[in-house]
Amino acid sequence: MSATDLFPAEILPARRFPARVDEVLVGDGTGFETRGVEAITLTYGGVAGDLHAGLTRPSGAREPWYRRGTEMKNDRQVSIVDAGELAEAAALMEIDAIRPEWIGANLVLSGIPDLTWLPPRTRLLFEGGATIVIDGHNGPCRQAGAAIARHYPGREGLDLAFPKAARHRRGLVGWVEREGRVAAGETLTVLLWERRIYR
């Protein structure tokens, strides 16, 4: 008996569909948060001037297979979110809103249902020529929760509430495959590869 007899293959076809850039942001200050700008420049190192830019980065808690601080490829150059998913997380936390800049986002996209569930290897082909390859979902953490809590003084426990409320709603991280400029208001094409659901 083969593995496919035990676990039938479900193969999803390749497809492409349009989406839109609603906001672009850069983290060029001293802290974790980003700020809105008209456009960002994507280089092979990530968002030019951003806190998370670089061809490599030190490993952290997300990579327990390496000793903390091991130099590795930076697959988390760009943080991408959907405003609707953030609104869902905010509702679960019983707060008015979660702004993308509070949690260090670089791109706010619309027109992509369940953005956080886009599979790894998906490509975002921007109107201006830049391309981002999706590495995977961005697991919510207490650091982002603490950033949100600073905007709601008097509300305790928001730093701990965010990881639970934003699970599968925190968006994605990716890396730059092709350099270029990305501006608010431009369109992009989402390219999904043919893929088999691996059980």
C-alpha positions in Angstrom: 0.0 0.0 0.0 1.4 3.4 -1.0 1.4 6.6 1.0 -1.1 8.1 -1.4 -3.5 5.2 -0.6 -3.4 6.1 3.1 -3.3 9.9 2.5 -5.2 10.7 -0.8 -3.6 13.6 -2.7 -5.6 16.8 -3.0 -3.9 18.9 -5.7 -4.9 22.5 -6.0 -4.3 24.3 -9.3 -2.1 27.3 -9.8 -3.9 30.5 -10.0 -3.4 34.3 -10.0 -5.6 37.1 -8.9 -5.4 40.9 -8.3 -5.0 42.7 -5.0 -4.3 46.3 -3.9 -1.8 48.1 -1.7 -3.7 50.2 0.8 -0.8 51.4 2.9 3.0 51.3 2.9 5.0 51.8 6.1 8.6 51.9 7.2 10.3 51.3 10.6 13.1 53.8 10.4 12.7 55.1 14.0 14.2 53.9 17.2 11.5 51.5 18.2 9.4 48.6 16.9 6.6 50.6 15.3 6.5 51.7 11.7 5.1 54.9 10.1 3.1 55.5 7.0 4.8 56.8 3.9 3.8 57.4 0.2 6.1 54.7 -1.1 8.8 52.3 0.0 11.9 51.0 -1.8 12.4 47.3 -1.8 16.0 46.1 -2.1 17.4 42.6 -1.9 18.0 43.4 1.8 14.3 44.3 2.4 12.6 47.7 2.9 15.3 50.4 2.6 15.9 52.0 6.0 13.7 49.6 7.9 14.5 48.0 11.3 14.2 44.5 9.8 16.2 45.1 6.6 19.2 43.0 5.9 20.3 40.0 3.9 20.8 38.0 7.1 19.5 38.2 10.6 20.3 36.6 14.0 18.1 33.6 14.9 15.7 34.0 17.7 12.9 32.1 19.6 11.2 31.2 16.3 14.3 29.1 15.3 14.9 26.8 18.2 17.0 24.4 16.0 19.8 27.1 16.0 21.6 28.5 19.0 20.1 32.0 19.7 21.9 34.6 17.7 23.1 32.4 14.9 23.4 34.3 11.6 20.9 33.1 9.1 19.2 34.2 5.9 16.7 37.0 6.6 13.4 35.5 5.5 11.4 38.1 7.5 12.4 41.3 5.6 8.8 42.5 5.0 5.7 42.3 7.3 2.3 42.2 5.5 -1.1 42.5 7.0 -4.8 42.8 6.2 -6.9 45.5 7.9 -9.9 43.2 8.1 -7.9 40.5 10.0 -6.6 43.1 12.4 -10.1 44.3 13.0 -11.2 40.8 13.9 -8.3 40.5 16.4 -9.2 43.9 17.9 -12.8 42.8 18.4 -11.6 39.6 20.2 -9.5 41.8 22.4 -12.4 44.2 23.0 -10.5 47.2 21.8 -11.4 49.7 19.1 -8.6 49.0 16.6 -5.2 47.6 16.0 -3.3 49.9 13.7 -0.7 48.2 11.4 2.0 50.6 12.4 1.7 49.6 16.0 2.8 46.1 15.2 5.5 47.0 12.8 3.8 46.2 9.5 5.3 47.4 6.1 2.4 46.6 3.8 -1.4 46.7 4.2 -3.0 44.8 1.4 -6.7 44.3 0.4 -8.5 41.9 -1.9 -6.8 38.8 -0.6 -9.3 36.6 1.3 -7.7 35.1 4.5 -4.4 36.8 3.7 -2.6 35.1 6.6 -3.3 31.7 5.1 -1.5 32.4 1.8 0.9 29.5 1.5 4.7 29.8 1.5 6.3 30.3 -2.0 3.3 32.6 -3.0 4.7 35.5 -5.0 3.3 39.1 -4.8 4.1 40.8 -8.1 3.7 44.5 -7.7 2.6 46.9 -10.5 5.9 48.8 -10.3 8.0 45.6 -10.9 9.0 44.6 -7.3 8.3 41.0 -6.2 8.0 39.6 -2.6 8.1 35.9 -1.9 6.0 34.8 1.1 7.9 32.8 3.7 4.9 32.1 5.9 2.6 33.4 8.5 3.8 35.8 11.2 3.2 34.4 14.6 1.8 37.0 17.0 4.0 37.8 20.0 4.0 39.6 23.3 6.2 42.4 21.9 3.6 43.4 19.4 0.9 43.0 22.1 2.9 45.4 24.4 3.0 47.9 21.5 -0.8 47.7 21.2 -1.2 48.0 25.0 0.7 51.3 25.0 -2.2 52.8 23.0 -4.8 51.6 25.5 -3.6 52.9 28.9 -5.6 51.4 31.7 -6.3 48.1 29.9 -4.3 45.3 31.5 -3.3 42.1 29.9 -3.4 43.2 26.2 0.1 42.1 25.7 -1.0 38.5 26.6 -4.3 38.8 24.8 -2.8 39.7 21.4 -1.0 36.4 20.7 -4.3 34.4 21.2 -6.6 36.9 19.4 -4.3 37.4 16.4 -3.5 33.7 15.8 -3.9 33.2 12.1 -4.8 36.9 11.7 -1.3 38.5 12.2 -0.4 38.4 8.5 2.7 37.2 6.7 6.4 37.7 6.4 8.4 37.5 3.2 11.6 38.4 1.4 12.4 40.5 -1.7 13.0 38.5 -4.8 13.0 41.5 -7.2 13.8 45.1 -6.2 11.6 48.0 -6.9 9.3 50.7 -5.5 5.9 50.0 -4.0 3.4 52.9 -3.5 0.1 53.1 -1.7 -2.8 52.7 -4.1 -1.0 50.5 -6.6 -2.2 47.1 -7.7 -0.4 43.7 -7.5 -0.9 40.2 -8.7 -0.9 37.3 -6.3 0.6 34.1 -7.8 -0.2 30.8 -6.2 1.7 27.8 -7.4 0.1 24.4 -8.0 0.2 22.6 -4.6 -0.7 19.4 -3.0 -2.1 19.4 0.5 0.5 17.5 2.5 -1.1 15.6 5.4 
